[in-house]
Every structure is written in C-alpha cells, then in structure tokens.
Amino acid sequence: MHLSGVILLFTFLIPPAWALDAYGAAPADDPTADVPPFMILAALLFACVGFHLVVQIPSGLLGTWLGRNRGGLVTYAIALVIAGTLTALVLGAVLHVESARAFMGLWADFMLRGSLGLVGYVVVSCVLLRQRRVRSV
C-alpha cells in the first residue's frame, strides 16, 4: 500500500488542470483572493491522501483478492474496474459536478494517477503471492 501511495504522490508533482486554474486565479500578493495559494497545495495533498484511502487501497485489496489465482493482468483489470467505479461514486458524492464534461475530466485525471499507483501495488502483491506459493510447495 505504501508503494501505491508514494507513486500516487509523485503523480501529483504534475499538478492537475483544476489546481493550475485555481492557482492562476489566486495570486499571492492579492489579499482579496478567495483562496490563498497555499490552500491549493493543501487541497492537492488532501485529494491525494483521500483518493489513496477511499479508492486506491480498497480497489487494490479487492482486485488482488478477486484475482488471486488469475494472473497479474487480470488482477490489475479487476482493480481498475473497482477503482473506476469507486472514483465515479466519490466524485459524484463529494464534488457534485454539474457538467458531464467536467466530471469525465476529473474522473480521467484521478484514474490516470490512480492506475499508475495500482500497477505498483499489483506487481508487488503478485510477486509476494508467487513467493508464498513457492515456499508452501
């Protein structure tokens, strides 16, 4: 789980479009700005940690459990389906995005970032499961 979280955190080194738009709209020297720039960075960190806890960990665990005897690619595909569903539910419940285009943009951004972290988790878990099977035989 730590590997997938670190990979997810590294993907946020390239900030999402919504953060760049918000940062451009909130100059550091403008005291009348609605959101100070450091709050945008805090929102990025919160989005990363929240996505990791609510979507990435459950989808990684369920994906490896449901695909435990099926191979790495099937396990990854199952984890991606679960992550996509959880991402859509969380975005719909938390953000209440009005437009379908904005929703799909956010969903695609989070899924791209989350899928990279899930690759790390699935690879490590499949290697560990394979080592456990070899030891037990």
Backbone as JSON, one array per atom type, in Angstrom:
{
  "sequence": "MHLSGVILLFTFLIPPAWALDAYGAAPADDPTADVPPFMILAALLFACVGFHLVVQIPSGLLGTWLGRNRGGLVTYAIALVIAGTLTALVLGAVLHVESARAFMGLWADFMLRGSLGLVGYVVVSCVLLRQRRVRSV",
  "N": [[0.81, -1.19, 0.0], [1.98, 1.22, 0.69], [3.74, 1.72, -1.39], [2.02, 2.17, -3.59], [0.79, 4.51, -2.7], [2.97, 6.28, -2.58], [3.71, 6.36, -5.28], [1.36, 7.49, -6.29], [1.5, 9.98, -5.01], [3.78, 11.03, -6.24], [2.75, 11.35, -8.81], [1.27, 13.61, -8.51], [3.12, 15.58, -8.66], [3.06, 16.63, -11.14], [0.82, 18.91, -11.52], [-2.79, 18.74, -11.44], [-5.18, 19.99, -13.87], [-7.25, 21.51, -12.7], [-6.06, 22.48, -10.4], [-4.03, 24.09, -11.41], [-5.56, 26.02, -12.72], [-6.9, 27.14, -10.52], [-4.72, 28.09, -9.09], [-3.69, 30.05, -10.78], [-5.74, 31.85, -10.62], [-5.57, 32.85, -8.1], [-3.54, 35.01, -7.07], [-0.51, 35.47, -5.22], [0.02, 37.94, -4.03], [-2.38, 39.22, -3.74], [-4.62, 40.33, -1.52], [-7.37, 40.11, -1.52], [-8.09, 37.78, -2.69], [-10.02, 34.82, -3.02], [-9.12, 32.26, -2.28], [-6.16, 31.48, -0.74], [-2.9, 30.81, -2.16], [-1.46, 28.7, -0.82], [-3.48, 27.13, 0.15], [-4.4, 25.81, -2.09], [-2.34, 24.04, -2.59], [-2.62, 22.55, -0.26], [-5.13, 21.45, -0.78], [-4.47, 19.81, -2.94], [-2.8, 17.94, -1.65], [-4.65, 16.85, 0.16], [-6.49, 15.77, -1.68], [-4.9, 13.79, -2.81], [-4.26, 12.1, -0.61], [-6.85, 11.46, 0.28], [-7.92, 10.17, -2.03], [-6.21, 8.0, -2.13], [-6.84, 6.63, 0.27], [-9.64, 6.17, 0.08], [-10.2, 5.14, -2.46], [-7.94, 3.89, -3.81], [-6.66, 2.02, -2.02], [-8.87, 0.25, -1.19], [-9.61, -0.73, -3.78], [-7.25, -1.92, -4.67], [-6.89, -3.95, -2.74], [-9.32, -5.46, -3.0], [-9.13, -6.1, -5.73], [-6.78, -7.71, -5.85], [-7.63, -9.75, -4.2], [-9.92, -10.79, -5.5], [-8.76, -11.51, -7.92], [-6.84, -13.42, -7.32], [-5.89, -15.96, -8.22], [-5.57, -15.7, -10.9], [-3.62, -14.37, -12.39], [-1.43, -11.55, -13.15], [-2.29, -9.5, -14.99], [-5.08, -9.82, -15.16], [-5.77, -9.45, -12.51], [-4.99, -6.79, -12.23], [-6.76, -5.6, -14.06], [-9.23, -6.12, -12.83], [-8.86, -4.65, -10.47], [-8.72, -2.1, -11.61], [-11.32, -1.77, -12.65], [-12.8, -1.75, -10.3], [-11.64, 0.49, -9.08], [-12.35, 2.49, -10.91], [-15.13, 2.52, -10.63], [-15.39, 3.2, -7.88], [-14.13, 5.7, -7.93], [-15.86, 7.2, -9.55], [-18.15, 7.15, -7.93], [-17.23, 8.48, -5.6], [-16.45, 11.0, -6.62], [-18.93, 11.88, -7.56], [-20.39, 11.96, -5.18], [-18.94, 13.67, -3.47], [-18.05, 16.0, -4.86], [-20.16, 16.89, -6.48], [-20.41, 17.52, -9.3], [-21.55, 19.51, -11.91], [-21.53, 19.48, -14.8], [-21.23, 17.01, -17.33], [-18.94, 16.84, -18.86], [-16.94, 18.11, -17.31], [-17.01, 16.38, -15.13], [-16.13, 13.96, -16.33], [-13.57, 14.74, -17.06], [-12.32, 15.17, -14.55], [-12.65, 12.59, -13.5], [-11.13, 11.05, -15.33], [-8.59, 12.15, -14.88], [-8.07, 11.49, -12.16], [-8.23, 8.71, -12.41], [-6.12, 8.1, -14.16], [-3.91, 8.86, -12.61], [-4.33, 7.22, -10.37], [-4.25, 4.65, -11.53], [-1.59, 4.28, -12.19], [-0.42, 4.08, -9.68], [-1.72, 1.76, -8.82], [-0.58, -0.14, -10.48], [1.97, -0.49, -9.37], [1.23, -1.57, -6.85], [-0.14, -3.96, -7.56], [1.84, -5.4, -8.94], [3.77, -5.78, -6.91], [2.2, -7.22, -5.03], [1.5, -9.51, -6.52], [4.02, -10.64, -6.94], [4.75, -11.18, -4.29], [2.7, -13.0, -3.59], [3.31, -15.06, -5.34], [5.81, -15.82, -4.35], [5.06, -16.79, -1.84], [3.54, -19.02, -2.57], [5.53, -20.61, -3.71], [7.17, -21.12, -1.5], [5.42, -22.59, 0.12], [5.07, -24.93, -1.27]],
  "CA": [[0.0, 0.0, 0.0], [2.82, 2.41, 0.74], [4.28, 1.95, -2.73], [0.99, 2.8, -4.43], [0.61, 5.87, -2.21], [4.13, 7.08, -2.99], [3.58, 6.57, -6.72], [0.28, 8.46, -6.46], [2.01, 11.29, -4.59], [4.67, 11.51, -7.29], [1.97, 11.81, -9.97], [0.78, 14.96, -8.23], [4.17, 16.56, -8.97], [2.47, 17.29, -12.3], [-0.48, 19.26, -10.95], [-3.96, 18.63, -12.32], [-5.62, 21.24, -14.51], [-8.05, 22.31, -11.78], [-5.15, 23.16, -9.47], [-3.36, 25.16, -12.15], [-6.55, 27.08, -12.92], [-7.12, 27.8, -9.24], [-3.51, 28.81, -8.69], [-3.62, 31.25, -11.6], [-6.8, 32.76, -10.21], [-5.32, 33.32, -6.74], [-2.17, 35.5, -6.95], [-0.01, 35.5, -3.85], [0.04, 39.3, -3.49], [-3.74, 39.79, -3.74], [-5.27, 39.97, -0.25], [-8.8, 39.9, -1.7], [-8.32, 36.49, -3.36], [-10.88, 33.93, -2.23], [-8.35, 31.14, -1.76], [-4.73, 31.73, -0.81], [-2.22, 29.76, -2.91], [-1.08, 27.53, -0.03], [-4.66, 26.27, 0.3], [-4.47, 24.97, -3.28], [-1.4, 22.95, -2.32], [-3.25, 21.7, 0.76], [-6.19, 20.7, -1.45], [-3.8, 18.75, -3.7], [-2.38, 16.9, -0.71], [-5.88, 16.21, 0.65], [-7.02, 14.95, -2.78], [-4.02, 12.63, -2.95], [-4.45, 11.2, 0.55], [-8.24, 10.99, 0.25], [-8.07, 9.2, -3.11], [-5.48, 6.79, -1.74], [-7.57, 5.92, 1.32], [-11.01, 5.82, -0.25], [-10.3, 4.43, -3.73], [-6.82, 3.06, -4.21], [-6.46, 0.88, -1.11], [-9.91, -0.77, -1.35], [-9.58, -1.38, -5.1], [-6.09, -2.8, -4.7], [-7.16, -5.14, -1.92], [-10.37, -6.26, -3.65], [-8.62, -6.61, -7.0], [-5.87, -8.84, -5.63], [-8.37, -10.86, -3.61], [-10.77, -11.4, -6.52], [-7.95, -12.05, -9.0], [-5.68, -14.06, -6.69], [-5.38, -17.12, -8.95], [-5.81, -15.45, -12.32], [-2.52, -13.69, -13.06], [-1.25, -10.13, -12.88], [-3.1, -8.6, -15.82], [-6.48, -9.94, -14.76], [-5.86, -8.8, -11.21], [-4.92, -5.35, -12.48], [-8.02, -5.19, -14.71], [-10.27, -6.13, -11.79], [-8.59, -3.49, -9.61], [-9.08, -0.88, -12.34], [-12.78, -1.66, -12.7], [-13.24, -1.34, -8.96], [-11.18, 1.87, -8.87], [-13.17, 3.37, -11.73], [-16.44, 2.64, -10.0], [-15.25, 3.97, -6.65], [-13.81, 7.08, -8.28], [-17.1, 7.84, -10.0], [-19.02, 7.34, -6.77], [-16.68, 9.5, -4.71], [-16.55, 12.3, -7.27], [-20.33, 12.25, -7.58], [-20.88, 12.24, -3.83], [-18.21, 14.73, -2.8], [-17.91, 17.25, -5.61], [-21.42, 17.28, -7.11], [-20.05, 18.2, -10.54], [-22.75, 19.77, -12.71], [-21.4, 19.13, -16.21], [-20.66, 15.69, -17.6], [-17.59, 17.02, -19.39], [-16.06, 18.37, -16.16], [-16.95, 15.13, -14.36], [-15.28, 13.0, -17.04], [-12.2, 15.23, -16.96], [-11.83, 14.85, -13.21], [-12.58, 11.13, -13.38], [-9.99, 10.57, -16.11], [-7.37, 12.58, -14.21], [-7.85, 10.65, -10.98], [-8.0, 7.32, -12.83], [-4.76, 8.0, -14.7], [-2.98, 8.9, -11.48], [-4.54, 6.02, -9.54], [-3.86, 3.43, -12.23], [-0.14, 4.14, -12.08], [-0.16, 3.55, -8.33], [-2.21, 0.38, -8.75], [0.4, -1.01, -11.14], [2.97, -0.83, -8.36], [0.65, -2.44, -5.84], [-0.46, -5.28, -8.12], [3.1, -6.08, -9.22], [4.35, -6.23, -5.63], [1.36, -8.25, -4.41], [1.62, -10.75, -7.29], [5.34, -11.22, -6.64], [4.7, -11.74, -2.93], [1.86, -14.2, -3.61], [4.05, -16.11, -6.03], [6.84, -16.29, -3.42], [4.39, -17.58, -0.8], [3.19, -20.31, -3.15], [6.75, -21.4, -3.89], [7.6, -21.55, -0.17], [4.5, -23.57, 0.69], [5.11, -26.18, -2.04]],
  "C": [[0.86, 1.26, 0.0], [3.4, 2.74, -0.63], [3.26, 2.64, -3.62], [0.73, 4.24, -3.99], [1.75, 6.79, -2.62], [4.07, 7.37, -4.49], [2.48, 7.6, -7.0], [0.74, 9.86, -6.08], [2.93, 11.86, -5.65], [3.91, 11.96, -8.53], [1.43, 13.21, -9.75], [1.88, 16.01, -8.35], [3.83, 17.29, -10.27], [1.05, 17.65, -11.87], [-1.62, 19.1, -11.94], [-4.39, 20.01, -12.82], [-6.41, 22.11, -13.55], [-7.17, 23.07, -10.8], [-4.42, 24.3, -10.16], [-4.31, 26.33, -12.4], [-6.79, 27.86, -11.62], [-5.91, 28.61, -8.82], [-3.35, 30.1, -9.51], [-4.65, 32.28, -11.2], [-6.57, 33.35, -8.83], [-3.87, 33.79, -6.61], [-1.77, 35.68, -5.49], [-0.09, 36.91, -3.24], [-1.34, 39.97, -3.44], [-4.45, 39.39, -2.45], [-6.78, 39.72, -0.39], [-9.11, 38.57, -2.39], [-9.12, 35.58, -2.43], [-10.08, 32.82, -1.56], [-6.87, 31.47, -1.86], [-4.02, 30.55, -1.5], [-1.83, 28.53, -2.09], [-2.26, 26.58, 0.2], [-4.85, 25.36, -0.92], [-3.53, 23.79, -3.13], [-1.96, 22.0, -1.26], [-4.37, 20.87, 0.15], [-5.6, 19.57, -2.3], [-3.39, 17.6, -2.79], [-3.58, 16.14, -0.17], [-6.49, 15.31, -0.42], [-6.2, 13.68, -2.94], [-4.26, 11.62, -1.83], [-5.87, 10.63, 0.54], [-8.46, 9.93, -0.83], [-7.37, 7.89, -2.75], [-6.27, 5.97, -0.72], [-8.92, 5.39, 0.87], [-11.12, 4.96, -1.51], [-9.18, 3.43, -3.93], [-6.61, 1.85, -3.31], [-7.58, -0.15, -1.25], [-9.87, -1.47, -2.71], [-8.38, -2.29, -5.24], [-6.32, -4.09, -3.92], [-8.21, -6.05, -2.56], [-9.89, -6.87, -4.96], [-7.68, -7.79, -6.83], [-6.6, -10.02, -5.0], [-9.22, -11.57, -4.66], [-9.95, -12.03, -7.65], [-6.75, -12.83, -8.51], [-5.13, -15.24, -7.46], [-5.47, -16.92, -10.46], [-4.66, -14.76, -13.04], [-2.55, -12.19, -12.84], [-2.14, -9.21, -13.69], [-4.58, -8.64, -15.47], [-6.7, -9.27, -13.42], [-5.86, -7.28, -11.37], [-6.22, -4.85, -13.12], [-9.16, -5.14, -13.7], [-10.1, -4.93, -10.87], [-8.96, -2.19, -10.3], [-10.59, -0.69, -12.44], [-13.32, -1.19, -11.36], [-12.85, 0.11, -8.69], [-12.01, 2.85, -9.68], [-14.54, 3.6, -11.14], [-16.38, 3.47, -8.73], [-14.95, 5.43, -6.93], [-15.06, 7.83, -8.72], [-18.04, 8.11, -8.83], [-18.53, 8.46, -5.86], [-16.79, 10.89, -5.34], [-18.0, 12.78, -7.3], [-20.85, 12.66, -6.21], [-20.22, 13.47, -3.21], [-18.27, 16.05, -3.56], [-19.2, 17.75, -6.24], [-21.18, 18.09, -8.39], [-21.3, 18.31, -11.42], [-22.64, 19.24, -14.14], [-20.74, 17.76, -16.37], [-19.24, 15.8, -18.12], [-16.59, 17.27, -18.25], [-15.91, 17.11, -15.31], [-16.01, 14.13, -15.02], [-13.81, 13.43, -17.01], [-11.57, 14.92, -15.62], [-11.66, 13.34, -13.03], [-11.36, 10.59, -14.11], [-8.67, 10.95, -15.45], [-7.06, 11.7, -13.01], [-7.57, 9.19, -11.37], [-6.6, 7.14, -13.41], [-3.75, 7.97, -13.57], [-3.1, 7.64, -10.63], [-4.1, 4.74, -10.21], [-2.36, 3.21, -12.18], [0.25, 3.6, -10.71], [-0.61, 2.11, -8.18], [-1.27, -0.6, -9.44], [1.45, -1.45, -10.12], [2.45, -1.8, -7.32], [0.42, -3.85, -6.37], [0.82, -6.05, -8.41], [3.71, -6.62, -7.92], [3.51, -7.34, -5.02], [1.44, -9.56, -5.19], [2.96, -11.43, -7.06], [5.34, -11.85, -5.27], [3.84, -13.0, -2.88], [2.57, -15.36, -4.27], [5.14, -16.68, -5.12], [6.23, -17.15, -2.32], [4.0, -18.96, -1.33], [4.4, -21.2, -3.31], [7.24, -21.92, -2.54], [6.73, -22.66, 0.38], [4.55, -24.91, -0.04], [6.29, -26.98, -1.7]]
}
